[in-house]
Amino acid sequence: MNQTKTKDIRVLVVDDEPLMRDSLRQHLAEEGYAVDTATSGAEAIDLFDGGAHHLVICDLQLPDMDGLTLLGHMKDAKPNTEVIVVRGYGSVKTAVAATKAGAFYFIEKPFDFEELLPLVEKALERRELMA
């Protein structure tokens, strides 16, 4: 089986907070991932529908759209794409809803990139196994 090269992996980061978005972009790029970023649900849909993303890291609180709506669109359009959901303040109910909608994992802000990186790797492994 061919092990996917990191540099061939495209990640879409969706977050309206510039600091979080830029930090994730920088950390993921340092790990060798190709990273696109979006500040809104509409921008994310445009990038996602026009691209070939293997993984999406998506905030649930977006200025124009509920993150669960965005997650639903992504899983309907491209079911093999894994989505890690990020939330500033979460509830068990929201985490369950995100998971039922197809999210690979739910993580609460603030978090360290060292917490997120293993989730990114596991999500990509799962995607490869499912494909």
N, C-alpha and C positions, 0 to 999 in steps of 0.2 A: 504494500500500500504506500502511495506517495505521501510523504509528510509535507503539508502545505508550508511554504516559506512565509515567514512573518511579513515580509515586504509585499506579498501578494494579497494580504488581508486588508480589506477596507472597513473602517469603522466610522459610523456617523454619530457625532455627539450633539445632542439637542438640549440646550439649556439657555435660558434668557439672562442668566447671570454671567457677565463677561469674565469675571475672575475664575469661576468654576469651569466655564467652557474653555477658556484659554489654557488653564492649568491641565485639564484632561487632554486637550489637544497636544500640548507640549510633552506630557508624560508618555502618552501613547506613541507619539512620533519617535521619542527617544527609545522606545521598545521596538521600533521598526515597523509600526503599523502606518498605513496610509489613512489620514484622518480628514474627514469633512466635518464642518460645524454648521449648525443652524440655530437661530435665535427664537424661532417661532414654529408652531405646528405647520403652518402653510409652507414655510421655507423647507422644513424637514420633509414634507410630502413631496415637494418638487425635487429635492436632492435624492430622496429615497427611490421615487418612481423612475427617475432618470439614471440611477446608478446601480452598481452591483455591490451593495454593502453586505458584509458577512455578519456584522454585529452592530447594534444600535444601543447607545447609552442615552437614555431619555429621562429628563426631569418630568414629573407629573404636573408641576405648576408652570404652565406656559401662558403667555399673555393673550393668545387668541383661541386656545383650544385646550380641552381637558386632555391630559396625557394618556388616559385610558382610551379615549377616542382615537388618538394617534396610534397607540399600540394596536388597537383593533384593525385599523387600516393597514398597518405594516404586516401583521400576521395574516390578514386576508389576502393581501397582494403577493407576499413572498413568505410563505409559512416556514421556510427553512432558515430565515434570518432570525438570529437570537437577539433578544432585547433584554437589557438590564435596566430596570426602572430605578430612578433616583428620586428621593422626596425629601424636602426640607423638614417637614414634620409629618410623621406617618401614623397610621393607625393599623391595627390588625386587620380591620375590615378592608382598608385600601390595599394592603399587601395581598390579602386573599383575592380581591377583585383583579389586581394586576396579574397574579399568578394564573387565575382562571382564564384571563384574557390571553394568556400565552407567554407572559414574561418568564424569562429564565430565572431571574433573581430580583429581589427588591432590597435596596440598600438605602439607609437614611443618612442625610447630611448632618453634621460634617463627617467625612470619612477620610482616611489616609489613602493615597494611591496604592500603598502596599496592601491595603485591605481589598481594593478593587481588582488589582492585577490578577490574582489567582482566579477570581470570578470570570474575568475576561478570557483567560486561558481555558477554563472549564467549559464556558459557553461555546467557545470555538471548537473544542474537542467534541462536544455534544453535536454541534452542527455538522462536523465532518462525519461522525458516526451515523447520523440520520441520513446524510446524503449518500 
